[in-house]
Amino acid sequence: MNRPAGASTAAYTRLCSDAASLLMRWDPPDSGQTRLRDEFLTHLERGGSSLRRDGHPAHLTAGVVVLDPGLRWVLLTHHRKAGAWFQFGGHLESGDDTVHAAAAREAGEESGLADLDVRPGVVHLDRHVLPASFRPCREHLDVRFAAIAPTMGRPSVGDESTDVRWWPVNGLPPGAAADLGALVAAATAHLRAEPAPAAGVPCC
């Protein structure tokens, strides 16, 4: 069922607020990421249209790097329109409660894996102009997260992909997106820096 236009507008307004809060809480690792964070925040001043695919031609998107528990393998999709290997991700929808929820939804839909653990923190930002095949979208401002696949399950290939496959993090495929190596490195570093779970007593 389609949401009424007013409900959809309100949903994107809430998502815009969530995106701004998420980015303001994030501590970028370097000056380049700080500059992008500030650009993203300026873009979000447009309100809900800054996220909608049918709004401003430049809009916020959400991406996810999926890694195995040992952080040695990364799951990638070969994007049909772009003709290259990418992380998972896409547009924010009015049914998404948060940017993180949008990222988790996209990763699950595009990988076919239902048990992904998408971590809540931002790991990387990227802003890129799109080829003509993506029109009317002109530019994506991508907020990236990291996820762990508890098991290296067999992925499925959706309509937007020609292939979905595990690759070694140190052996990314030919034809990978230009920034994919930096993104995988950022996601791996982020996950390695997470505090270890507190030791506990088995419950059963």
Secondary structure, DSSP 4 states (H G I P E B T S, - for coil): -PPPHHHHHHHHHHHHHHHHHHHHH---SSHHHHHHHHHHHHHHTTGGGGT-TTSSSEEEEEEEEEE-TTS-EEEEEEETTTTEEE-EEEE--TT-SSHHHHHHHHHHHHH--S--EE-SS--EEEEEEPPGGGTT--EEEEEEEEEE-SS-PPP---TTEEEEEEEETTSPPTTB-TTHHHHHHHHHHHHHHSPPPPP-----
